């Protein structure tokens, strides 16, 4: 029986990851990635779009891995609606809107308190 496993998705806990690079030094690990392109619903008019407007790189702090500080270098997309021309960011389940830390790191800090 053949099983298709995506170990990167399991390790990071993020679905649809396209891994670009992993940089490691004595104190930290930086994982560069972006998410797979998928349909998004326009928050303004509700139409479905897949048209990409541009990209922006965001550095996100993650829970430590292997005893080192861990950072995600996330190349997030901005989509544009074909109908109303509204521009909006893709949905990312691992980091809340306007945050610079993953949900996993926030819960780790809360549980330690």
Sine and cosine of phi, psi and omega as CSV:
sin_phi,cos_phi,sin_psi,cos_psi,sin_omega,cos_omega
0.00,0.00,0.73,-0.69,-0.04,-1.00
-0.98,-0.19,0.81,-0.58,0.05,-1.00
-0.93,-0.36,0.71,-0.70,0.07,-1.00
-0.99,-0.16,0.92,-0.39,-0.03,-1.00
-0.90,-0.43,0.69,-0.72,0.12,-0.99
-0.94,-0.34,1.00,-0.10,-0.10,-1.00
-0.93,0.38,-0.49,0.87,0.03,-1.00
-0.91,0.42,-0.69,0.72,0.03,-1.00
-0.87,0.49,-0.65,0.76,0.00,-1.00
-0.93,0.36,-0.65,0.76,-0.01,-1.00
-0.91,0.42,-0.72,0.70,-0.04,-1.00
-0.99,0.11,-0.38,0.93,-0.04,-1.00
0.97,0.25,0.45,0.89,-0.03,-1.00
-0.80,-0.60,0.76,-0.66,0.01,-1.00
-1.00,0.02,0.57,-0.82,0.08,-1.00
0.97,0.24,0.55,0.83,-0.05,-1.00
-1.00,0.09,0.69,-0.73,0.18,-0.98
-0.91,-0.42,0.96,-0.26,-0.07,-1.00
-0.97,0.23,0.75,-0.67,0.02,-1.00
-0.97,-0.25,-0.71,0.71,-0.11,-0.99
-0.29,-0.96,0.45,-0.89,0.15,-0.99
-0.77,-0.64,0.86,-0.50,0.02,-1.00
-0.93,-0.36,0.70,-0.71,-0.02,-1.00
-0.72,-0.69,0.66,-0.75,0.15,-0.99
-0.73,-0.69,-0.24,-0.97,-0.09,-1.00
-0.89,0.45,-0.53,0.85,-0.12,-0.99
-0.90,-0.43,-0.24,0.97,-0.10,-1.00
-0.54,-0.84,0.32,-0.95,0.10,-0.99
-0.82,-0.57,0.76,-0.65,0.06,-1.00
-0.87,-0.50,0.84,-0.54,-0.03,-1.00
-0.94,-0.35,0.90,-0.45,0.00,-1.00
-0.99,-0.12,0.76,-0.65,-0.01,-1.00
-0.36,-0.93,0.17,-0.99,0.20,-0.98
-0.63,-0.78,0.22,-0.98,0.00,-1.00
-1.00,-0.09,0.40,-0.92,0.05,-1.00
-0.92,0.40,0.54,-0.84,0.02,-1.00
-0.94,0.34,0.73,-0.69,0.06,-1.00
-0.53,-0.85,0.24,-0.97,0.01,-1.00
-0.91,0.42,0.64,-0.77,0.07,-1.00
-0.78,-0.62,0.50,-0.86,0.02,-1.00
-0.99,-0.10,0.77,-0.64,0.01,-1.00
-0.90,0.43,0.79,-0.61,0.00,-1.00
-0.94,0.33,-0.28,0.96,-0.05,-1.00
-1.00,0.01,-0.80,0.60,-0.11,-0.99
-0.92,-0.39,-0.22,0.98,0.05,-1.00
1.00,0.06,0.03,1.00,0.05,-1.00
-0.97,0.24,0.40,-0.91,0.02,-1.00
-1.00,-0.03,0.72,-0.70,0.01,-1.00
-0.69,-0.72,0.40,-0.91,0.08,-1.00
-0.73,-0.68,0.06,1.00,-0.08,-1.00
-0.98,0.20,0.83,-0.56,-0.05,-1.00
-1.00,-0.01,0.75,-0.66,0.03,-1.00
-1.00,-0.01,-0.80,0.60,0.03,-1.00
-0.26,-0.96,-0.05,-1.00,-0.01,-1.00
-0.81,-0.59,0.40,-0.91,0.11,-0.99
-0.57,-0.82,0.66,-0.75,0.02,-1.00
-1.00,-0.05,0.76,-0.65,0.00,-1.00
-0.82,-0.57,0.74,-0.67,0.07,-1.00
-1.00,-0.05,0.82,-0.57,-0.05,-1.00
-0.83,-0.56,0.73,-0.68,0.03,-1.00
-0.99,0.16,0.72,-0.69,0.00,-1.00
-0.87,-0.50,0.26,-0.96,0.06,-1.00
-0.86,0.50,0.55,-0.83,-0.03,-1.00
-0.85,0.52,0.61,-0.79,0.08,-1.00
-0.83,-0.56,0.73,-0.69,0.06,-1.00
0.82,0.57,0.56,0.83,0.03,-1.00
0.96,0.26,0.27,0.96,-0.01,-1.00
-0.82,-0.57,0.48,-0.88,0.12,-0.99
-0.88,0.48,0.64,-0.77,-0.04,-1.00
-0.83,-0.56,0.71,-0.71,0.01,-1.00
-0.77,-0.64,0.59,-0.81,0.15,-0.99
-0.98,-0.22,0.74,-0.67,0.16,-0.99
-0.97,-0.24,1.00,-0.08,-0.17,-0.98
-0.99,-0.15,0.86,-0.50,0.02,-1.00
-1.00,-0.05,1.00,-0.03,-0.09,-1.00
-1.00,-0.01,0.51,-0.86,-0.07,-1.00
-0.99,-0.15,0.47,-0.88,0.21,-0.98
-0.91,-0.42,0.82,-0.57,0.03,-1.00
-1.00,-0.08,0.34,-0.94,0.09,-1.00
-0.80,-0.60,0.71,-0.71,0.00,-1.00
-0.98,0.21,0.74,-0.67,0.02,-1.00
-0.94,0.34,-0.41,0.91,-0.10,-1.00
-1.00,0.03,-0.80,0.60,-0.10,-1.00
-0.95,-0.32,-0.05,1.00,0.03,-1.00
0.93,0.38,0.30,0.95,0.06,-1.00
-0.96,0.29,0.66,-0.75,0.04,-1.00
-0.96,-0.29,0.69,-0.73,-0.05,-1.00
-0.44,-0.90,0.41,-0.91,-0.01,-1.00
-0.99,0.14,0.44,-0.90,0.06,-1.00
-0.93,0.36,0.39,-0.92,0.03,-1.00
-0.98,0.19,0.76,-0.65,0.04,-1.00
-0.81,-0.58,0.92,-0.38,-0.10,-0.99
-0.95,0.30,-0.37,0.93,-0.11,-0.99
-1.00,0.08,-0.25,0.97,0.01,-1.00
-0.69,-0.73,0.81,-0.58,0.04,-1.00
-0.92,0.40,0.36,-0.93,-0.02,-1.00
-0.87,0.50,0.69,-0.72,0.01,-1.00
0.94,0.34,0.13,0.99,-0.01,-1.00
-0.99,-0.12,0.38,-0.92,0.05,-1.00
-0.88,-0.48,0.21,0.98,0.05,-1.00
-0.77,-0.64,0.57,-0.82,0.04,-1.00
-0.95,0.32,0.35,-0.94,0.05,-1.00
-0.88,0.48,-0.56,0.83,0.01,-1.00
-0.90,0.44,-0.66,0.75,0.02,-1.00
-0.93,0.37,-0.64,0.77,0.03,-1.00
-0.88,0.47,-0.71,0.70,0.01,-1.00
-0.92,0.40,-0.53,0.85,0.07,-1.00
-0.90,0.45,-0.70,0.71,0.04,-1.00
-0.90,0.44,-0.65,0.76,-0.01,-1.00
-0.91,0.41,-0.68,0.74,-0.01,-1.00
-0.93,0.37,-0.46,0.89,0.04,-1.00
-0.96,0.27,-0.42,0.91,-0.07,-1.00
-0.95,0.30,0.00,0.00,0.00,0.00
